[in-house]
Amino acid sequence: MVNLKVMFLYRLVVIFIALLLSLLHLGHVFIFPEGSLEILWENKADQYINAYAASFYGNRIAIGKADGKVSVFERGGELIYQHAFGDPVQGLHFSDSGKTMYVQTYNILKVDLDQKAVLWEKFIPNHYINNFWKLNNDSLAYLFSSKTSIDHIFMLTDNNGATLHQFDLPELYDDFESTVSPEESYFFIATESSDLYHMSFDGMVNWMLRLDPPAIKLNHTHPVFFDLNTRGEVCVAYSYERLGIEGHQIIFFDSEGDILWKDDLLHPAVKVQFSRDGKKILVNTKDEIYVYTHHGRQLMDLGQFGYYSLRTEIYFNRLLVNYFSRHSIRALEYLNKMRPPSRSVLRLVSIDQKRVKWQKLLHKNRQHFLVSAEGKVFLEIIKPDIIRMYQYESIKNNKGRCMHGSVEL
């Protein structure tokens, strides 16, 4: 009898120690960040902020305003360029070096920040800029849409604005989304009626197909989520209905349109994104965050109990995740309000080690932000007119200082 009591107590102690060690490990990996974001400077704009961008390493940031004024700052807060373009600024893009910038109004203009001069402007009469991409080698891709018809024109130029390729898109009667590969090779289109077009930059259609079963539209967003890597491989995620049963899946195509692998999802996708090198794929649903290799092996499942993750970004080996409370999301859905909840938590997580590098609480009017490619610079936009710059500090180098990133909802 005594031996049984001793064995029972011994097992309780072992279970308690195992549970404690597990909680400590989870806390170290998923709760306690390795560093924090320290504020560098703050600036108040004189107009509503329409667009914002950061250079690759966050050494320069740019702000575009509703009145057409563009301001560029160094990381330390020094204003190095300011110009009024007249038309509202709709997008800003830095070159890889950060020495030049592309300003998207109704046209595209290239600006030399050192010379403080507009080098050239690109436009097509009677068309507007539907989409614009800066490629890895500083080549530029444009999608122009007609103001009076359903015609669309794709154009590729070098960084001097010289046209390399230009062609008309097939007639598309449905709404569609499009993207390009990071190198100057491939262009991809997905329509709301589930038609997929895989094209080369010279206008040749490599393959086209219609998803079977076709995608169904569950909300106001486009029903097909996709991305394209440098090799021309395409990852597509969508929801469908077969025999009255709703399903969700991810499909991976090679550059010739053959299916290499597919997987079922538990919930509808809200985003698909390749990493910069094209070897990892982020698939984000409301309830789960998956990271796959391009061969289909799952590297990570980063769901967080009690939270939705509606906005994510994948970098080289890090994941930026924006968590919202399920209760706040459901309350907004019940009230039919399409706006972000009152607050959320933003975390930068390393994919290999699954450690939180930093985290930050975002309030209702602070849901607009940018993070540099290596995750060490954070730009916060507080609507309508305040910008705030932060820099990552490791806890090892930051003992005794305030941890802006340690937050709880």
N, C-alpha and C positions, 0 to 999 in steps of 0.2 A: 504493500500500500504506500509506504514511504517512497519506494523507488518510483512508483507511478506519479506521485506528486512532484518529485524532483525532476522527472522527465518532462512533465507538463510545464513546470516553471522554466526549465531549460529551453524548451521549444518556444515559449512566449518571449524569452529574452532574445533568442536568435531571430525570431520574426520581427521583434521591435527594432533590433539593431539593423537588420536588412532593410526595413522600411525607412529608418532614419537615414541610412546611407543613400538610399534611392532618392529621398526627398532632397538631401544635400546636393546630390549630383544634378538633379533636375533644376534645383535653384541656381546652382552655379552655371549650368548650361543655358537655361531658358529664362531665368528671372533676373539674375544679377548681371548687368552689362560689364564689359571689359573697360569701358570708358564712358565719356559723357560729351555733350555738346556745349562748348563755351562760347558765349556771344562775343563777336568781334566789333560790330557796329550796327547802327540803325539809321535809316534815312526815310524822310517823309516826302513823297512825290506831290506835285501840285496838280495832278490830274489822275483820273482813274487808270489803274494799271491794266493794260490789255494783254501784254505778252511779256515773257521773261525767259532768259536762257543763261546757261553757265558754260564756260569753256571746259574742255575734257577733264582737267585736273582742278577746276574751280578757281583758277588764278584770276579770271575775269568773269564778271556777270553783266548782263544787259537787261534793261527795263524798257519796254515800249508802252506808250500811253495812248489814250483815246484821241488826243489832239495831233498825233503823228510824231511826237517828240520821242527820241531814243537817247538814253543815257547809259554809258558804260563805265563800270567801276573796277578798280583793281581789288584784289582780295582784301587789302587793308582798308578799303573805303575811299580811296582817292578817285575823284572823277576825272577820267582821261578823255572822254569824248561825249559830245552832246550836239544833237542836230534835230531840227524840225523838218519832217518829210511831207507835211501837209495832210496826207491821207492817214486814216487810222492804222495803227500797226497791228497786224494779225499774227505775225510769227517772227521769231528771231533765231538765228543759227550761227554758231561760231565755226570757223575752219578748225582743222585739227591742231594747228599751231596757236590759235587764239589771236593771231595778228590781223585777221580779216573777219568780217561778219556779213551775213546775208539778212537783209531786212525784207520781210514780206508785207506789202501793203496790197494794193490791187495788182501790183507788179512785183518783181524780185529785183532788188538792188544790192550790189556788192560794195562794201565799205572797207577801205584801208584805214585801220584804227591809228596806225602810226602817222600816216600822212594826213589823216582826217579829211579824206576825200572819197567821193562816190566814184568808183572805177567804171562801172557799167550798169545798165538796166535792161531787164529782159521782160518782154510782153508779146502777146499776139492780139492784134486788133479784134474787137468784138468778142473777146474771151476774158475769163477771169481765172485766177489761180485756184484750182480745186485742191491740189496737194503739191507738196514740195519736199524733196529729200536731199540731204547732203550725204554723199557716199564716202566710204573709207579713204579713197584716194583723192578726195576733194573734188571729184566730178559731181555734177548736179543733175537731178532728175526732176521733171516738172510734169504735172497733169493739168492741162488747160481745158476748161469747159466752156462751151458756147453760151452766150447770153440769150440767144434767140432760138436755139434748137437743142436736140439731144446729142449733138456731136461732141466728141472729146479728142484731144490731141495729146500724145505723149512726146516729150522732148528730153534729150540728153545733151548736156553741154560739158565742156571742160571748165576749169576754174577761171578761165579768162572770158567765159561767156560764148565761146565759139560752138556752134551747133554740131554735134557728132552724129546724132540720129534723131529722126522725127517721123511719126506715123500716126494715122487715125486709128482710134479704137474701133472694134466691132460695134454695130448698133446695139445699144443696151437700153431696153425699155423699162427695166426695173432699177430701183436704187441699188447701188453697189459700193463696196469698199475695195481698196487696192493697196498694194505695197510693192517695194522693190527689194532686191537682194543688196547687201551692204557693198558689194563690188558691182562694177558696171556690167551686169550680165542678164538678170531676169526681172520680169514684171509679172505680177499676179493679181487677178481680179476674182472676187466672189460676189455674186448677185443675191438678192433676197429670194429669188426663186431657185437657189441652190446650183446655179451654173458656175463652174470653175474654169478660168482661162489662165494657162501658163504660157507666157510669151518671152521671147528674147528681146533685147533692146533694139534689134534691127526690125522689129515688127512681126517676125515669124511666130506663128502659134505652134508651140511645142506639143501641147496636148490640151484638150478640153473635155469635160465630162459634167454630168449632172449627178449630184449626190442621190443615192438610193439606199434607204428611203430619204425623201427630201427633208430639208430643215424646216422646223416650225418656229414661228416667232412667239416668244413667251412674254416679251415686254417691249419697251420702246426702242431697244437697241437692235443693231443688225443681227440676224439670226446665226450667221456663220463667223466664227472667230478663227483667225489663222495668222501664220507668220511664215517667212521665207528666209532661208539661210544662203550663204555664199555659194554652196554647191547646187543650188536650185531645188533643194528638198523643201517640201511644204508640210507643215503640221496644221491640221484642221480639227476643230472641235465644234460640235453642234448638238442640238436636241432634235428628236424625231418622234413620230408616232407610228406604231405598227400594230395592227389588229386592236386598236383602241388602247394600247399600252404605251405610255411615254417612256422614252429611253434617252440616254446621253452617251456620246462616244467621242473618242479622239482617233484620228486616222493620220498616218504618216506616209506621204508619197515621195518617191524619188523624182529626179528631174525629168523622167520620161513618163510619169503618171502612174507607175506601178505602185501598188500598196505594199509597203515593207512590213508594217505592223499596225495593229489597232488595239484599243483598250476601251473598256466600258467605264463610264464615270457614274458616280452615285447621284450627282446633282448637276444642274446646267452650268456650263462654262461661262465665265465673264471675261476671260483673257487667255490668249496664247502668245508666248514670246520666246524666241530663241535668244540664247546668250550671244555676246558679241562674236565669239569664235564659232558659233553655230553648232557646238557639240552638246549643249544642254538645252532643254525645253522646259519652260515654266507653263504649267496649266493651272489656272486659278478658277475655282468654283466658289460659291458663297461660303461653303462649309469647309473646303479643303484647299490646300496648296500642294501641288505635286511638282517635283522636278524629275525629269526623265533624261537619260542619255539619248542621243539620236539613234541608238540601236534599240530603244524601247525599254531599257532597264530603269526601274524606278529608284532614284537616289534619295528622295526625301518626301515625307508626308508631314507637312507642318501646320496641321489644323490646331486651333486653340479653343478649348472647351469654353462655351459661353460667348464666343465672339464670331463675327463674320469677318472675312478678309476680302474686301471688294477692290482694293487697289494694291497691286504688287509690281515690282520691277526686278529683273534679273540682270546682274552685271557679270563680270568674269567668273568670280567664285563666291559672290555674295548675293543675298536676297533682301530686298526692301519690302517690308510688309506693313500694311496699314490695317489695324484691327479696329472694328466697330463693335460695340455692345449689341448683342442680338435683340435685347429689349428695345433699344432706341430705334434700330432698323425696322422692327416689326411695328412699332408705334407709328413711324412715318409711313409705312406701307398701308396701315389701317386708315390713316388720315389722307391717303393719296397725295402725299407731298414728296415730290422728287427733289430732295435737297439732302445734303449731308447731315448726319446727326450732330448733336451739340458738342461732342468731343470724341476723340479716338486716340489710339496709341500707335506710334510709328516705330518700327524696329528694323535695324540692319543686322542680318544674321549671316554668319559664314556657313557655306553649304557643306564643306568638308568636316569641320569641327562642330557644327550646329551650335555655335556660341553666339550670344547677342553682343555685338560690338558696341552699340549704343541704342537708346530708346528715348522717345520724346512724346510728351502729351500735347496733342493738337486740339485747340478749342474751335468753336463753331466757325468763326471768321478767319481761321488760320489753316484751312484745309488745302491751301495752295502752296506747293513747295517744289524744290529741285534738290537733287543730291548729285555730287560729282561722281565720276566713274569709279574712283577708288573708295568712295564713301566717307571722305574726311572733311568735306565742305558741305554745309547744309544752308540753303537759301529759303527763307520763310517769307511768304507774301501774305500780309494781313490786309485783306480787302477793306476799303477800296484803294488805299494809297501808301501803305507802309511796307518797307522792305527791311528784313533783318538778317544779318549774316552770322553764321556760327561756324566753328571749327572743332573737329574731333580732338579730344585730349584723352590719352590713356590714363586709367586710374593709377598705374605705377608712377606716372609722371605728374599726377594731379592730386596727390594725397592732401587731405585737409581742405580741398576746395569744393564748392557747391556742385552737386551732380544734377544738371538740368535734365538729364535723360532718365533718371530713376523716378518712374511715375506709376501710378495705378489708376485705373478707371473707377 
